[in-house]
Amino acid sequence: MEISCCLHLLPFIAILLRMITGIKYFNVNMTAIGQTVRTVLIDLSGTLHIENSVITGSIEALKKLRDSNVKVKFVTNTTKESRKFLYERLKNLGFELEPEEIFTSLHAARDLLTKEKLKPMLMIDKGAWDDFSEFSNINENEYDAVVIGLAPSEFHYSQLNKAFRLIMDGAKLIAIHEARYFKEPDGLSLGPGTFVKGLEYATECKALVVGKPTKSFFQAALGNDDPNYAAMIGDDVRDDVNGAQQLGMKGFLVKTGKYRNGDEYKISPPPFEICENFSAAVQKIISMNQN
């Protein structure tokens, strides 16, 4: 049997070894059988920066990654800011990138709304409205969907009750993502997942999730690139790492942003690699490709 035919068995081998040895974390090094990384998807907040502060070494590491002839794309569940705003923020922080290299869950949601010709009630931050301009003039009595992003100003009883009633009357519930929490300069803060789950509980309706960690999100971000030769670098073990690995990518978990000690044990198979930061993850990928 060819080696390439056995790649899909490696996660199960890792689980079996953990059961036999009692070791919680067992890293299977797929590079030992010659697999390289051609495409890297990179999370933004918590991985490259936190608000307006660059995580040490990230700018230089990104340049090194590009110089190694690896294709780069930035993927984010950030729903408070449009792609234009994100691009300008990252440029101002010193990162070199192009707008079309940024793929957001906002775009995934917008594409779904357009495809299904829905007229949504948008519970999103005002900073994200640029990506939904075509839906700005919808009459409230036309709403047939409720779209939830990270919008603290929207998460109060009146708005949530309005969303609840729409869903009870048949409107679709669409979650741009279901993150439990995210990192801010002064600590962790609640993500939209709390409010999505509350509406699911009240309406007995399951939300359609369009952002990370869905396979469709990662596949759309990769385009025609082979996931078996792609890596994801991020600080969220579930949304970044596990989501990517479910598609066959290599997940690199960084210990910055929202990472908490022990996160690596929350998924199975475990992360392909655990790195101190983005810079360390980049160095690992470059080393892998040189072997």
ABEGO torsion letter per residue (X at the ends): XBAAAAAAAAAAAAAAAAAAAGBABBBBBAAAAGBBBABBBBBBBGAABBEABBBBGAAAAAAAAAAAGBBBBBBBABAABBAAAAAAAAAAAGBBBBAAABBBAAAAAAAAAAAAGBBBBBBBBAAAAAAAAAAAABBAAABABBBBBBBAAABBAAAAAAAAAAAAAGBBBBBABABABBBBAAEBBBBAAAAAAAAAAAAGBBBBBABOABAAAAAAAAEABBAAABBBBBABAAAAAAAAAAAGBBBBBBABEABBBGAAAABOBBBABBBABAAAAAAAAAAAAAX
